[in-house]
Amino acid sequence: MAKSQSSQSGGQEAQLLSMLASRSCPHCPDGELEQGVYKDNRAIVCDTCETPRVQLW
């Protein structure tokens, strides 16, 4: 992958994670989605039930 493609991809990934953070978890009534790590990958996970919603690798 070219360097410019890699930096564009990283920016898009960060934007996606930011857009999803702080939303309500669809799996549990009290959870909120936050940026974190799931299986060693950047992810959006619920702060209560720890269910991943998005995983980037």
URRAJO-V9655 format. One record per backbone hydrogen bond with DSSP energy under -0.5 kcal/mol. CO is the residue of the C=O (numbers start at 0). NH is the residue of the N-H. E is the energy in kcal/mol with one decimal. If there is no record, write none. Layout:
CO_NH_E ; CO_NH_E
This chain:
1_5_-2.2 ; 2_6_-2.2 ; 3_7_-2.1 ; 4_8_-2.6 ; 5_9_-2.2 ; 6_10_-1.8 ; 7_11_-2.3 ; 8_12_-2.5 ; 9_13_-2.2 ; 10_14_-2.1 ; 11_15_-2.4 ; 12_16_-2.5 ; 13_17_-2.3 ; 14_18_-2.2 ; 15_19_-1.6 ; 16_20_-1.8 ; 19_22_-1.4 ; 22_32_-3.4 ; 30_24_-2.0 ; 31_46_-2.4 ; 32_21_-3.4 ; 33_44_-2.7 ; 35_42_-2.4 ; 37_40_-1.4 ; 40_37_-2.5 ; 41_55_-3.2 ; 42_35_-2.8 ; 42_44_-0.5 ; 43_52_-3.2 ; 43_53_-1.2 ; 44_33_-2.6 ; 45_49_-0.8 ; 50_45_-1.6 ; 53_43_-2.3 ; 55_41_-0.6
